[in-house]
Amino acid sequence: MPSSNKFTSTGQAGFSLVEIMVGLVIGLLATIVIMQVFAVFEGQKRSTTGSADAQTNGSIALYTISRDAQMAGFGLPVFDTQNPPLKCSPSPSSGGIDMFPVAITNSADANGSDRIAIRYGPTPMGGVPARVVSVAGNVVGVANNMGCQNGDIAMISNGAACAMTSVNDADLATDTTHITVANATGAIANASIACLGAWNEFLYRVNNNRLERNGAPSTADIVNIQAQYGISIAANNNQVTAWVDASGGTWAAPTIANRNRIKAVRIAVVARNGLLEKENVTTACSSTTGAAPTGLCAWEGSATSPAPSINLSGIANWQRYRYRVYETIIPLRNMIWSGNTL
């Protein structure tokens, strides 16, 4: 049988070089569009996330300061009408810590941020005063030494002279009618003595773009704090009539009489979104005295009570960051309760 060989010819076709190049160009264009869209949405996401972090940090920082400020002056015998300690002149101190509940230092840091010192004691008795009935050396006789513990800081006030001293008495539980102190200056008949516990000071400041409490980092991305005193027209009046910076000849170092007019503090905390934008997104405050100011402002001020100025010019590219400002007013309860004794 004859053999036959059959060959099948199949046509073969493919992309030409021109078609391949066109396809690559289209693919690259699509990739560029996708990456641009991704970059835009990624930037928006990071900006939103950073704003959320700034909101959290600002709220925590403001709460931390407010919590201590609400305690300012706790432990002082504010209801002592006979020998009110807030009239002590000069103001006594313990370990370099002044008696007055709150002190603001205006623009104390390189970034123009204020410092806030808050002072109070932890005694559960709230500094109940006891009348001095006798004095023998450093042993002060009282009707009852209830509320005092060995090692406490005691305040002695006789209406003119005042002193803060430590309690050095290991027999308080057994001898309830005497208190032995390190220094009995001012302890005379009918003077008052009150045990304040450990008189503490908590200093808030901004350092390296974070809030610090007594030098320990507290909250990140806090770039500035501003504070003002709320003052009344007289020490025995509790209505705040003006807000003032702790500066100038009157309020940088207020006299005893002016200091007792301070009834509240107003605080602004500036939190920063950590994302550095490509262009400027923040402007300086348009006005510290006008209504509805724009830009980076603490709050709306007036001609008689200008708002504090927030100056972040010491931060590189500060205008390319976004900020949130959190503000609150904190009544100084112990100063208010002392109104009828001043």
Sequence and secondary structure as in RCSB ss.txt:
>XXXX:A:sequence
MPSSNKFTSTGQAGFSLVEIMVGLVIGLLATIVIMQVFAVFEGQKRSTTGSADAQTNGSIALYTISRDAQMAGFG
LPVFDTQNPPLKCSPSPSSGGIDMFPVAITNSADANGSDRIAIRYGPTPMGGVPARVVSVAGNVVGVANNMGCQN
GDIAMISNGAACAMTSVNDADLATDTTHITVANATGAIANASIACLGAWNEFLYRVNNNRLERNGAPSTADIVNI
QAQYGISIAANNNQVTAWVDASGGTWAAPTIANRNRIKAVRIAVVARNGLLEKENVTTACSSTTGAAPTGLCAWE
GSATSPAPSINLSGIANWQRYRYRVYETIIPLRNMIWSGNTL
>XXXX:A:secstr
                HHHHHHHHHHHHHHHHHHHHHHHHHHHHHHHHHHHHHHHHHHHHHHHHHHHHHTTTTTT
S TT SSS GGG SS  EETTEESSSEEEETT STTS  EEEEEE   TT    EEEEEEETTEEEES  TT  T
T EEEEE SS EEEEEB  TTTTT TTEEEBS  TT  TT EEEE SS EEEEEEE SSEEEETTEEEEESEEEE
EEEEEE SSTT     EEE S HHHHSS  HHHHTTEEEEEEEEEEE     SS    B S SSSSS  SB SS 
  SSS       TTSTTGGGS EEEEEEEEE HHHHHTGGG 
